[in-house]
Amino acid sequence: MKYSISEIVYLSICKVVSFFLVPQSKIIRLPIDLRNRKAMSFGINFTTGKYCRIETNRNNRTIKSLRIGNNVQINDFVHISAWEQVVIGNDVLIASKVYISDVSHGNMKEQNYDITIAPIKQKLYCKPVHIGDKVWVGESVCILPGVTIGECSIIGAGSVVTKSIPPYSIAVGTPAKVIKRYNFDTRSWIKVDLDKM
């Protein structure tokens, strides 16, 4: 790729700042918002796009609420919120405008949920999120509390993941459902019969 002089200057600044923010990273593109950096751990070759917001619980300074593995790339406008635990494995690719969170304002599944309380005043509900190795998360995906995405899975663009996805699967939709699974014998993706699920 050929870069303009302004792009070279910008990338050089990003590289220097990356060294101070996350020394083992490949490059962190600015601007970025890292909230409570002490509760985060990053593997080697971490890469971000611009305008990412990554936050952890400010009251939790001893446990790493967010753990990101090696060779993880997140693109522009990604928002990760880890209040209790978000774990992202190795070699994960996350497209732009993705939201990953282990926390929500209230739990509507609880019997005593009170709709009259403003969302900002609801008790925070946390459930860990785990994203396995070699997962590909498409553009504008939303991954909600309590979800585990198995290794080598693909989440299609625009999907809202409310339930766990098994390894070696393609899931799409709102809410996301598995539509294909990888067959190691034929080395191909096999369509899943949704009527039998």
N, C-alpha and C positions, 0 to 999 in steps of 0.2 A: 504494500500500500504506500502511496505517496501522500505525505502530509504537508500542509502549508506551514509557513513559519509560525503563524499564530497557534496552530494545532501543536506544533513541536514544543513551543513555549508552555502551552497549557498542560500537555502531557508530562513535561519535565517538572512542572510545579506539582502536579498530582503525584508523581513518583516520589518526590522529596517528602511531601506530606504523608504519603502512604507509609514511608519508613518510620515515621514518628507515631502514626495511629496504630498500624498493624505491621510491625517490622517484617514478618514473614510473608506478607501479601505480594501479589504480582503487581497490581495497581488498583488504587481506589480513586475513582474519578470524582471530582468535586463539582458541586457541593454535595456533602453528605452529612447526615445528622446521626451521630452515635450517642445514644443516651444511656449513661451508666456503663461505660466501657469496661469497668472492672469486673462486671458480672458476665462478660463475654469471652469465649475462647475461639480462636481461628486457627485452622490448619495452614499449611503452606500453599502458596500460589492462589490466594483468595483474590478475586477480581470483582469490582462493582461497576455499574453504570453510574450515571448522574442522578442526583435528587433522591437518593435512597434514605429511608428512615429506619434505623434499627434501634430498638429500645428494649430495656429490661427493667425489672422491678427495682426501683431506687432503694427500697428498704432491704434488699437482698444483696449484700456486698461480699459475701463469703462463698456462696455457691454459684457456679457458672450456670445461669439460667438459660443462656444461649450457647450451644456448642456447634461450631461449623467445621466440617472435615477438610481434607486436602482437595485442592483443585476444584473448588466450588466457584462458579461464576453466576453472579446475579446481575441483571441488567437494569435499565433506567426505571425510576419511580417504584422500586420494590419497598414494601413496608413489612417489616418483621417485628412482631411484638411478643416477647418472651417473659411472662410474669412468673411462671413456675419452671417450665422446661420446654424448650424447642431444641431438637437435635436434628441437624442436617448432615447426612453422611458424606462420603467421598465422591468426587467426580459428578457432582450434581449440577445441572444446568437449569437456571431459573430465568424465564423471559421477563419482559418489562411489565410493569403495572400489576405485579403479583402481591397479594396480601396473605400473610401467614401469621396466625395468632393462636395462642393457647389460652386466651382470656376473653371473657365477654362481660358485659354489664348485666348481671342477673342470669338466672337459669330458668327459662320458661317451662322446663319439664318438671320443676319442683312443684309440689302441691300447694305450698304456701307462697308462691310467687304473687306479688302484689302489683298489678298493672298500673295502679294509681301513683306509684312511686316513680319519680323521674328517672330515666336511664342513668344519668350521671350519679344518682344517689343510690342506685342498686348495689348490693353486695357483689363484688367481683367473683366470677365463677371461673376457675382454672382447671384445665385438663391437658396433660402433656401432648405435644405433637412430635412425631418422629418421621423423618423422610429418609428412606434408605439410600444406599449407594447407587450411583449411576441412574438416578431418576431425572427425567426431563419434565419440567413444569412449564406449560405453555403460557402464552400471553393472557393477561387479565384473569388469571386463576385466583380463586379465593379458597384457602385451606383453613378450616375452622377447628376449634378446640377438640381434643380427644382423637384426632385422626392419626393413623399410621399409614404411610405409603410404602409399600414393599419395594425392594430393590429392582432396578431395571424397568420400572414402570414409567408410563407416559401419561400425563394429564393434559387433555386437549384444551385448547384455548377457550377462555370464557367459562370454564367449568367452576362449579362451587362444590368443594369436597366436604361433605358433612359426615361421611362414614369411611372407615378404613378401606384401603385398596390393597389387594394381595400382590405379591411380587409378580413380575413378568406379565403385567396387564396394561391394557390401554383403557382409560376411563374418560368419559366425556359427559357433559350435560349439567343441568341444574335440577336436582342434585346429581352429582357425578355417579355414573354407573359404568361397570366394566362391560365393554363391547367386544374386546378381543383379548386372547391370552396367547402367549408365545409357546409354540410346540417345539421342543428341542429335537425330537425325532425328525420332523420335516423341515426344521429350521425356518419356520414361517409363523405368521400371526394367524390364529384360527378364530373365526367369529364365534361369539358366545350367544347361545340361544337364551334371550332374556325371559322367555316364557317359562323356562325350566328353573329360573333362579328364584 
